[in-house]
Amino acid sequence: MSSIAPCLWFDSQAEEAAAFYCSVFPNSRITSTIPYPEGAPGPAGSVMLVTFELDGVEVQALNGGPLFTFSEAVSLVATVEDQAELDRVWDALLADGGQEVQCGWLKDRYGFSWQVTPKGLEDMAQDPERYARAMQALLTMVKIDIAALEAAADGAEATSRGGAA
């Protein structure tokens, strides 16, 4: 059977980024590192491709040079269990130069986009009125405040800890 894995194009930080991502998410590890061979576009012997698992999901990172950069059109979604985990992942991904965006989105130090969202958010969509209230609250947040999101979904007024956009 075939497999599918995202491949993230880095200038020259693929190995560093893979190690960083593996440090943020539990059950993660680098599974292989492939060097550039002689005659390839990159420096022979330097890291060309890193394959790693993020909590069991295979991802590849390529040192492809500066030709292409990341955009918000592609992101990885980190679904977390609770506010403590959300805060930990959010803070780790922002460390050393990341940028908050809006509605649970951020860019990490490499410019790659992430969505850090609570488990159960999609379940709210089963009740359109509850989901509409939750989405209105979400639009005012940068980092998601789970308690405020749930309170809004339930029709209660709440102030977001995540800050206004």
C-alpha positions in Angstrom: 0.0 0.0 0.0 1.1 3.5 -0.7 1.7 6.2 1.9 1.4 9.9 1.9 3.5 12.4 3.9 3.8 16.1 3.7 7.2 17.4 2.7 8.3 20.8 4.0 10.8 22.8 1.9 13.4 24.6 4.0 16.3 26.7 2.8 18.9 24.8 4.9 17.2 24.2 8.3 15.4 20.9 7.7 17.4 18.9 10.3 17.2 21.7 12.9 13.4 22.1 12.3 12.7 18.4 12.5 14.6 18.1 15.8 12.7 21.2 17.1 9.3 19.8 16.1 10.1 16.4 17.6 11.0 18.2 20.9 7.6 19.9 20.9 5.3 16.9 20.3 5.3 13.7 22.3 5.8 10.4 20.6 8.0 12.0 17.9 11.3 11.1 16.4 13.6 11.5 13.5 13.5 8.3 11.5 16.1 9.0 8.7 18.5 11.6 7.4 19.6 11.4 3.7 22.6 13.4 2.5 23.0 15.0 -0.8 25.0 12.7 -3.2 27.9 13.9 -5.3 26.6 15.8 -8.4 23.3 16.8 -6.7 22.2 20.4 -6.5 23.1 20.6 -2.8 26.5 20.3 -1.2 27.6 16.7 -1.3 27.3 15.1 2.2 25.1 17.8 3.6 21.6 16.9 4.8 19.1 16.8 1.9 16.1 15.1 3.4 15.0 14.4 7.0 12.1 12.0 7.6 10.5 12.3 11.0 7.3 11.4 12.9 5.2 13.9 14.8 3.1 11.9 17.2 3.1 9.0 14.8 2.5 11.1 11.6 5.3 10.9 9.0 6.6 14.3 7.8 9.6 15.0 5.6 11.8 18.1 5.6 13.9 19.0 2.5 16.8 21.4 2.4 16.0 22.7 -1.0 17.5 26.2 -0.9 15.9 29.6 -0.9 13.8 29.3 -4.0 10.5 28.5 -2.2 9.2 29.7 1.1 6.2 28.8 3.3 2.8 30.4 3.0 -0.3 30.3 5.0 -1.9 28.2 2.3 -0.5 25.1 4.0 -0.4 24.5 7.8 -0.2 21.6 10.2 -3.0 21.3 12.8 -2.0 20.4 16.3 -5.1 19.1 18.2 -4.6 19.3 21.9 -6.5 17.8 24.9 -6.7 20.8 27.2 -5.7 24.4 27.9 -2.4 23.4 29.6 -1.3 21.4 26.5 -2.6 24.2 24.2 -0.5 26.8 26.1 2.6 24.5 26.1 2.5 23.8 22.3 1.6 27.4 21.5 4.5 28.8 23.5 6.9 26.2 22.2 6.1 26.9 18.6 6.3 30.7 19.1 9.7 30.5 20.9 12.7 32.2 19.3 11.0 34.2 16.7 7.5 32.8 16.0 4.6 35.1 15.3 1.0 34.9 16.6 -1.6 35.3 13.9 -5.3 34.8 14.7 -8.0 32.2 15.6 -5.4 29.7 16.9 -3.0 30.2 14.0 0.7 31.0 14.4 3.9 31.0 12.4 6.9 29.3 14.0 10.5 30.5 13.8 10.9 29.0 10.4 7.8 30.8 9.0 5.7 27.6 8.9 2.1 28.0 9.8 0.4 25.9 12.5 -3.1 25.7 13.9 -3.2 24.9 17.6 -6.8 23.8 18.4 -8.6 22.0 21.1 -10.0 18.5 20.7 -13.8 18.6 20.2 -13.9 21.8 18.2 -15.3 20.0 15.2 -17.9 18.3 17.4 -19.4 21.7 18.1 -20.3 21.9 14.4 -23.0 19.3 14.9 -25.1 22.0 16.5 -25.2 24.9 14.1 -26.3 27.5 16.7 -23.7 26.4 19.2 -21.0 26.4 16.5 -22.0 29.8 15.3 -21.6 31.2 18.8 -18.2 29.5 19.2 -17.0 30.8 15.9 -18.0 34.4 16.8 -15.9 34.0 20.0 -13.0 32.4 18.1 -12.8 35.3 15.7 -11.9 37.6 18.6 -9.1 35.3 19.8 -5.4 35.0 18.9 -4.5 32.0 21.0 -7.6 29.9 21.8 -9.0 30.1 25.3 -10.9 26.8 25.6 -13.1 27.9 28.5 -14.1 31.1 26.8 -14.9 29.2 23.6 -17.0 26.6 25.4 -18.8 29.4 27.4 -19.6 31.2 24.2 -20.8 28.1 22.5 -23.1 27.5 25.5 -24.4 31.1 25.2 -22.5 32.6 28.1 -20.6 35.9 27.9 -16.9 35.3 28.4 -13.7 37.3 27.9 -10.9 35.6 25.9 -7.6 35.1 27.6 -6.1 34.7 24.1 -6.5 38.4 23.3 -8.3 40.3 20.6 -7.2 40.0 17.0 
